[in-house]
Amino acid sequence: MKKESKLLLEFVDEEIDKMLESANTKAADVNEMLLGYYCGGGSWDIYGDQSSEVLTAFEKRRGEITPEQYEDQDGRAIEMAKASLSWASSNGYDGNPSQTWWTARPGVLSRATGVDVLSRKNPTDVLLKFGKDSYLGLSAKSTKGTGDIGFKNPGIGRLGKQLGLDMKSIAEKPMRKSLEKLDFGGATTTSGRKQYLKGIGVSRTNPETQHYYAAGAEVLMVLRDALLNFYLDMDIDDLKEHFLEEWIDAGDVFPYYIKVTGHGTGGKYSATVSDPIENEKVKKISSEHIELEPVGKNSIVVWAGTGADASKLFRIRFKWESSPLASSIKMSGDPA
């Protein structure tokens, strides 16, 4: 591969992106570790053999976020633990957890349960053990707002590989055209382009830099259209199975898990719990007609049902990780 092509592909290199941890990721890690801590009655010992490792990671992450961020993550985690344990008590899980695991490290789910678990299909962030062999996974989200939030963030490389759709190559041509016609101050790398855009004050509210966002949107639209066409060519049963497994996380249910979301900021916190298997989206995908609608330049809305009874299920969205044309491309599954 030519050097120029490698540079063009930097913006979609998942491995590089994984190394660039954001403040949001660090705050989310703190929230997850605190969730396990509070589910265990406020003791790090609940993590068992993981206790020392988790506490070390917690102290490191706590030092990497602001006091305000920590206060919010802590407040949400308290409410998330209450909501999770209440759900567990109402759904056949007896007593209090006997152990918890933070599953951020590869293989933790398999080692904890003694069963070969495909982690990428089970979104458990914190695993609770009740009694001798009863497990409940918690897929944790934390947000300032009170509404539903994005529930899935697959990388275009991984998703494309699963589908047999080379989205990196698809993005290369429109990306090259955009780079050729726009001024990046002579920068030839992703980081250099990002620094240039930062220096000129690129933002969505700056009318003098909107052409960068417009060019970035064209790249996203090419990817969106390629994925949409691929989905439209799929057998409907295969498409439904794909949505359930890759977007709704309802394809692999051991260990069984629920989704718990912490809300609020500034001392006012709450939490909500949803069961993916009892989720209305799962029922509709499994039993109703599915339609796909392109929206804007970067999204696909998934509909269930027909006519007046049709309802939006969720939105698949392409987006730039930060600066357009100077960062990686992300995907997200969002409320419709």
Beta strands, then each sheet from edge to edge (+ up, - down):
strand 1: 99-102
strand 2: 126-130
strand 3: 134-143
strand 4: 257-265
strand 5: 268-274
strand 6: 290-295
strand 7: 299-304
strand 8: 311-320
strand 9: 329-335
sheet 1: 1+ 2- 3+ 4+ 5-
sheet 2: 6+ 7- 8+ 9-
end
